Amino acid sequence: MTINKVNTHIVPIEFEYHVPGSLDEAVGLLEKYGGEAQILAGGTDLIPQMKQRKAEPKHVINIKGIPGFACIEETPEGVKIGALAKLRAIELSPQIKEKIPLLSEAAGSIGSVQIRNLGTVGGNICTASPSADMATPLLALDATVHIYSRDGAKACSIAEFFQGRGDVNLGRGEFITGFTVPYPPVGAGTAFEKVGWTTFDIATVNVAAVVTLKGGKVDHCSIALGACSPAPVRGVLAEAALIGKEPSAEALEEAVEFIAACVEPRERWRRAPPEYRRRSSKALAMDALTRSIERARRFP
Ligand SMILES: Cc1cc2nc3c(=O)[nH]c(=O)nc-3n(C[C@H](O)[C@H](O)[C@H](O)COP(=O)(O)OP(=O)(O)OC[C@H]3O[C@@H](n4cnc5c(N)ncnc54)[C@H](O)[C@@H]3O)c2cc1C
């Protein structure tokens, strides 16, 4: 028998479909069915995987009916974004555009409008893909991930959440309820850069940067790089090289020289060989830093 492994209109497996109406009901189902269950949020990742038999869950738990998880709210600690917030809502949110424009820039780069109207930020992060476009801005901004299970709510930093390709810090019966994204420092300039095969494709490399200037020197710098290591990573050596310096062309050149030492692209990854990712991550880091600095300079 030939097994169809193509992304057609057909989901070729049988599964039981659950629509919990509350957090605790969802957690109960996740605990009960364990590895046989998969959460469905927007479905833009899971459904193609099921069509291609890369995922064959016996139980699909649609969490869209759980109230309160699509919020975008300002709080004293930062903007609280529910796991079910659509990428399109993040792209268009006036609050996010004003307070954390890096997030709306990154969300707006994802797939097509149709994908962004379905796909959620929680789904983007939970795929654990090193190329997930929301991962780098959340990492550059030191976001907190909120997780819920039978034991109650807990939180971890986004850096602790990513454990490597295909792996995130979520145990059995746990799921993400949302994120708190701290406001960038006052006067911050931010930028998101991405290169892919086409504008609709996932990133071959993506970079997010946050920079502030004080007295003409770099006061704060964070750079996050995606699709060039098994998990999204911070360019810590490049950040350290720039902090305290005037952001001259030479200082930027010196800083991005460190990017290659921060990334670990894999030979077997499709889309681009390691050397392409090393060079592109350096070039995109330069572009993201340059744009962030230009934007930071616009602050009085
Ligand atoms: C044509 C196309 C283009 C795309 N382009 C891009 C792109 O440019 N950039 C990019 O980053 N991605 C892209 N994607 C991938 C995908 O659309 C995004 O990653 C999207 O954000 C996934 O969200 P979702 O809600 O659809 O996830 P789903 O498919 O519903 O879920 C994905 C995974 O996350 C798990 N999950 C979902 N929510 C939770 C939760 N709250 N807690 C725990 N686990 C959870 C699910 O169990 C599943 O394993 C593209 C996909 C397609 C089909």
The ligand as a Gaussian input file, in Angstrom:
#p B3LYP/6-31G(d) Opt

LIG

0 1
 C        2.184000      28.329000       4.394000
 C        2.802000      28.492000       5.771000
 C        3.690000      29.523000       5.985000
 C        4.270000      29.698000       7.242000
 N        5.162000      30.720000       7.413000
 C        5.755000      30.897000       8.620000
 C        6.685000      31.951000       8.808000
 O        6.966000      32.763000       7.914000
 N        7.252000      32.066000      10.043000
 C        6.954000      31.222000      11.079000
 O        7.508000      31.399000      12.163000
 N        6.065000      30.213000      10.913000
 C        5.460000      30.014000       9.731000
 N        4.565000      28.986000       9.556000
 C        4.309000      28.051000      10.675000
 C        3.041000      28.350000      11.515000
 O        2.069000      28.991000      10.765000
 C        3.338000      29.226000      12.730000
 O        4.388000      28.645000      13.497000
 C        2.105000      29.419000      13.626000
 O        2.352000      30.454000      14.534000
 C        1.728000      28.164000      14.387000
 O        0.645000      28.510000      15.254000
 P       -0.702000      27.655000      15.287000
 O       -1.588000      28.301000      16.288000
 O       -1.264000      27.485000      13.917000
 O       -0.122000      26.274000      15.834000
 P       -0.784000      24.824000      15.781000
 O       -0.566000      24.224000      14.437000
 O       -2.172000      24.841000      16.297000
 O        0.143000      24.102000      16.858000
 C        1.525000      23.936000      16.619000
 C        2.116000      23.075000      17.760000
 O        2.117000      23.796000      18.976000
 C        1.370000      23.104000      19.977000
 N        0.632000      24.150000      20.719000
 C       -0.117000      25.147000      20.178000
 N       -0.547000      25.986000      21.135000
 C       -0.053000      25.499000      22.304000
 C       -0.149000      25.944000      23.662000
 N       -0.813000      27.046000      24.005000
 N        0.494000      25.216000      24.617000
 C        1.185000      24.105000      24.297000
 N        1.311000      23.634000      23.009000
 C        0.692000      24.334000      22.053000
 C        0.473000      22.148000      19.224000
 O        0.185000      20.999000      19.977000
 C        1.323000      21.812000      18.009000
 O        2.225000      20.780000      18.321000
 C        3.954000      28.803000       8.307000
 C        3.033000      27.768000       8.081000
 C        2.460000      27.605000       6.833000
 C        1.474000      26.488000       6.635000

